[in-house]
Amino acid sequence: MGNTLWFITILRDQPWIGFLIGLLFLAFMFGSKNLVVYLYSRSQEKKKRSAGIENPVEKTLSAK
């Protein structure tokens, strides 16, 4: 069956690989969260626009 602890052995011998894996995981998690938030806000904006509700920020900016 082989050595099933090969990953732990690599991390023990070369801890910088674990650090890089951690950074990639962190970037992936925050990136996916930001993507979900962006897509949700875009969806809500489309719903508001189709319902005829104006964005109050746009209204105040256009009045200036």
KOLKE-453511 format. One record per atom (N, C-alpha, C, O, CB): residue number from 0; residue in three letters; z, y, x. Coordinates in steps of 0.2 Angstrom, whole numbers. Atoms other than C-alpha are relative to their C-alpha. Glycine has a CB too. Layout:
<rs>
R_NUM_ALA_Z_Y_X
...
</rs>
This chain:
<rs>
R_0_MET_0_-6_4
R_0_MET_0_0_0
R_0_MET_0_6_4
R_0_MET_-2_12_2
R_0_MET_6_0_-5
R_1_GLY_0_-6_-5
R_1_GLY_2_12_15
R_1_GLY_6_4_-1
R_1_GLY_11_2_-4
R_1_GLY_-6_4_-2
R_2_ASN_-6_-5_-1
R_2_ASN_14_26_19
R_2_ASN_-1_5_-6
R_2_ASN_-5_9_-6
R_2_ASN_0_3_6
R_3_THR_1_-5_6
R_3_THR_17_35_2
R_3_THR_4_6_2
R_3_THR_3_11_-2
R_3_THR_4_-3_-6
R_4_LEU_-3_-6_-2
R_4_LEU_27_48_11
R_4_LEU_-4_5_5
R_4_LEU_-1_8_9
R_4_LEU_7_-1_3
R_5_TRP_4_-3_-5
R_5_TRP_13_55_21
R_5_TRP_0_8_-1
R_5_TRP_0_11_4
R_5_TRP_-7_-2_0
R_6_PHE_0_-7_1
R_6_PHE_14_72_13
R_6_PHE_6_3_3
R_6_PHE_6_8_6
R_6_PHE_-1_2_-7
R_7_ILE_-6_-2_-2
R_7_ILE_32_74_17
R_7_ILE_0_0_8
R_7_ILE_3_4_11
R_7_ILE_6_-4_-3
R_8_THR_0_1_-7
R_8_THR_29_68_35
R_8_THR_-4_6_3
R_8_THR_-2_9_8
R_8_THR_-3_-6_2
R_9_ILE_4_-6_-2
R_9_ILE_15_82_37
R_9_ILE_5_6_0
R_9_ILE_4_10_4
R_9_ILE_-6_0_-4
R_10_LEU_-4_-6_1
R_10_LEU_27_95_30
R_10_LEU_6_0_5
R_10_LEU_8_6_7
R_10_LEU_3_1_-7
R_11_ARG_-5_0_-5
R_11_ARG_41_90_42
R_11_ARG_-3_1_7
R_11_ARG_1_5_11
R_11_ARG_3_-7_0
R_12_ASP_3_-1_-7
R_12_ASP_30_90_57
R_12_ASP_-3_7_1
R_12_ASP_-3_10_6
R_12_ASP_-5_-5_2
R_13_GLN_4_-7_-1
R_13_GLN_20_106_53
R_13_GLN_2_4_-7
R_13_GLN_-1_4_-12
R_13_GLN_-8_-1_0
R_14_PRO_-2_-4_6
R_14_PRO_30_117_41
R_14_PRO_-4_6_-2
R_14_PRO_-4_8_-8
R_14_PRO_7_3_1
R_15_TRP_5_-6_2
R_15_TRP_17_131_41
R_15_TRP_-5_-2_-5
R_15_TRP_-7_2_-9
R_15_TRP_-3_3_6
R_16_ILE_5_2_6
R_16_ILE_6_120_30
R_16_ILE_3_1_-6
R_16_ILE_0_2_-11
R_16_ILE_-2_-7_2
R_17_GLY_-4_-1_6
R_17_GLY_20_120_17
R_17_GLY_0_7_-2
R_17_GLY_0_8_-8
R_17_GLY_7_-3_1
R_18_PHE_0_-8_2
R_18_PHE_21_139_18
R_18_PHE_-7_2_-3
R_18_PHE_-7_6_-8
R_18_PHE_2_4_6
R_19_LEU_7_-1_3
R_19_LEU_2_140_15
R_19_LEU_-1_-3_-6
R_19_LEU_-4_1_-11
R_19_LEU_-5_-2_5
R_20_ILE_0_3_6
R_20_ILE_3_128_1
R_20_ILE_4_4_-5
R_20_ILE_2_5_-11
R_20_ILE_2_-7_0
R_21_GLY_-4_-5_5
R_21_GLY_17_139_-7
R_21_GLY_-3_6_-1
R_21_GLY_-3_9_-7
R_21_GLY_7_1_4
R_22_LEU_3_-7_2
R_22_LEU_7_155_-5
R_22_LEU_-6_-1_-4
R_22_LEU_-7_3_-9
R_22_LEU_-2_3_7
R_23_LEU_5_1_5
R_23_LEU_-8_147_-13
R_23_LEU_2_-1_-7
R_23_LEU_-1_1_-12
R_23_LEU_-4_-6_3
R_24_PHE_-2_1_6
R_24_PHE_2_141_-27
R_24_PHE_3_6_-4
R_24_PHE_1_7_-9
R_24_PHE_6_-5_0
R_25_LEU_-2_-7_2
R_25_LEU_10_158_-29
R_25_LEU_-5_4_-3
R_25_LEU_-5_7_-8
R_25_LEU_5_4_5
R_26_ALA_5_-3_1
R_26_ALA_-6_166_-29
R_26_ALA_-4_-2_-7
R_26_ALA_-6_1_-11
R_26_ALA_-5_1_5
R_27_PHE_3_3_6
R_27_PHE_-13_154_-42
R_27_PHE_4_1_-6
R_27_PHE_1_3_-11
R_27_PHE_-1_-8_1
R_28_MET_-4_-1_6
R_28_MET_1_156_-54
R_28_MET_0_7_-2
R_28_MET_-1_8_-8
R_28_MET_8_-2_2
R_29_PHE_1_-7_2
R_29_PHE_1_175_-54
R_29_PHE_-7_2_-2
R_29_PHE_-7_6_-7
R_29_PHE_3_4_6
R_30_GLY_6_-2_2
R_30_GLY_-17_176_-55
R_30_GLY_-2_-3_-7
R_30_GLY_-5_0_-10
R_30_GLY_-5_-3_5
R_31_SER_1_3_7
R_31_SER_-18_164_-70
R_31_SER_4_4_-5
R_31_SER_1_5_-11
R_31_SER_2_-7_0
R_32_LYS_-4_-4_5
R_32_LYS_-4_174_-78
R_32_LYS_-4_6_-2
R_32_LYS_-4_8_-7
R_32_LYS_7_1_2
R_33_ASN_3_-6_1
R_33_ASN_-13_190_-76
R_33_ASN_-7_-1_-3
R_33_ASN_-9_4_-7
R_33_ASN_-2_4_7
R_34_LEU_6_2_4
R_34_LEU_-29_182_-82
R_34_LEU_1_-1_-7
R_34_LEU_-3_2_-12
R_34_LEU_-4_-6_3
R_35_VAL_-2_2_7
R_35_VAL_-21_176_-98
R_35_VAL_2_7_-3
R_35_VAL_0_8_-9
R_35_VAL_6_-5_0
R_36_VAL_-2_-7_3
R_36_VAL_-13_194_-101
R_36_VAL_-6_4_-1
R_36_VAL_-7_7_-6
R_36_VAL_5_3_5
R_37_TYR_6_-4_1
R_37_TYR_-30_202_-98
R_37_TYR_-4_-2_-6
R_37_TYR_-6_2_-10
R_37_TYR_-4_0_7
R_38_LEU_4_2_6
R_38_LEU_-39_191_-110
R_38_LEU_3_1_-6
R_38_LEU_0_2_-11
R_38_LEU_-2_-8_2
R_39_TYR_-3_-1_6
R_39_TYR_-26_192_-123
R_39_TYR_0_8_-2
R_39_TYR_-2_9_-8
R_39_TYR_8_-2_1
R_40_SER_1_-7_2
R_40_SER_-26_211_-122
R_40_SER_-7_2_-2
R_40_SER_-8_6_-7
R_40_SER_3_5_6
R_41_ARG_7_-2_2
R_41_ARG_-45_212_-123
R_41_ARG_-1_-3_-7
R_41_ARG_-5_0_-11
R_41_ARG_-5_-3_5
R_42_SER_1_3_7
R_42_SER_-44_200_-138
R_42_SER_3_5_-5
R_42_SER_0_6_-11
R_42_SER_3_-7_0
R_43_GLN_-4_-5_5
R_43_GLN_-31_212_-147
R_43_GLN_-4_6_-1
R_43_GLN_-4_9_-6
R_43_GLN_7_1_3
R_44_GLU_4_-6_1
R_44_GLU_-42_227_-143
R_44_GLU_-6_-1_-4
R_44_GLU_-8_3_-8
R_44_GLU_-2_2_7
R_45_LYS_6_1_5
R_45_LYS_-57_219_-151
R_45_LYS_2_-1_-7
R_45_LYS_-2_2_-11
R_45_LYS_-4_-7_3
R_46_LYS_-2_0_7
R_46_LYS_-47_215_-166
R_46_LYS_1_6_-3
R_46_LYS_0_8_-9
R_46_LYS_6_-5_0
R_47_LYS_-1_-6_3
R_47_LYS_-41_232_-168
R_47_LYS_-6_4_-1
R_47_LYS_-7_8_-6
R_47_LYS_5_4_5
R_48_ARG_6_-4_1
R_48_ARG_-58_240_-165
R_48_ARG_-4_-3_-6
R_48_ARG_-7_1_-10
R_48_ARG_-5_-1_6
R_49_SER_4_3_5
R_49_SER_-66_228_-178
R_49_SER_4_2_-7
R_49_SER_1_2_-12
R_49_SER_-1_-7_0
R_50_ALA_-3_-2_5
R_50_ALA_-52_233_-190
R_50_ALA_0_7_-2
R_50_ALA_2_10_-7
R_50_ALA_8_-2_0
R_51_GLY_0_-7_1
R_51_GLY_-55_251_-188
R_51_GLY_6_4_2
R_51_GLY_6_10_1
R_51_GLY_-2_2_-7
R_52_ILE_-6_-4_-3
R_52_ILE_-39_256_-179
R_52_ILE_-2_3_6
R_52_ILE_-4_-1_11
R_52_ILE_6_-5_0
R_53_GLU_2_-4_-6
R_53_GLU_-41_269_-166
R_53_GLU_6_-1_5
R_53_GLU_12_-2_3
R_53_GLU_-2_7_-1
R_54_ASN_-5_0_-6
R_54_ASN_-32_268_-149
R_54_ASN_3_7_0
R_54_ASN_0_12_2
R_54_ASN_-3_-2_6
R_55_PRO_-3_-7_-1
R_55_PRO_-19_283_-149
R_55_PRO_-1_3_7
R_55_PRO_-1_9_7
R_55_PRO_7_-1_-2
R_56_VAL_1_-3_-7
R_56_VAL_-21_285_-130
R_56_VAL_-7_3_0
R_56_VAL_-8_8_3
R_56_VAL_1_-6_5
R_57_GLU_7_-3_0
R_57_GLU_-40_287_-133
R_57_GLU_0_6_-4
R_57_GLU_-4_11_-2
R_57_GLU_-5_-5_-2
R_58_LYS_0_-5_5
R_58_LYS_-37_299_-147
R_58_LYS_3_7_4
R_58_LYS_0_12_4
R_58_LYS_4_-1_-6
R_59_THR_-3_-5_-4
R_59_THR_-25_310_-136
R_59_THR_-5_3_6
R_59_THR_-5_8_7
R_59_THR_7_-1_2
R_60_LEU_4_-2_-6
R_60_LEU_-37_310_-121
R_60_LEU_-6_3_-2
R_60_LEU_-8_8_1
R_60_LEU_-2_-6_4
R_61_SER_6_-3_2
R_61_SER_-52_315_-131
R_61_SER_1_7_-3
R_61_SER_-3_11_-4
R_61_SER_-4_-4_-6
R_62_ALA_-2_-6_3
R_62_ALA_-42_329_-139
R_62_ALA_0_6_5
R_62_ALA_0_12_4
R_62_ALA_6_0_-4
R_63_LYS_-2_-4_-5
R_63_LYS_-39_337_-122
R_63_LYS_-7_4_3
R_63_LYS_-6_8_7
R_63_LYS_3_-3_6
</rs>
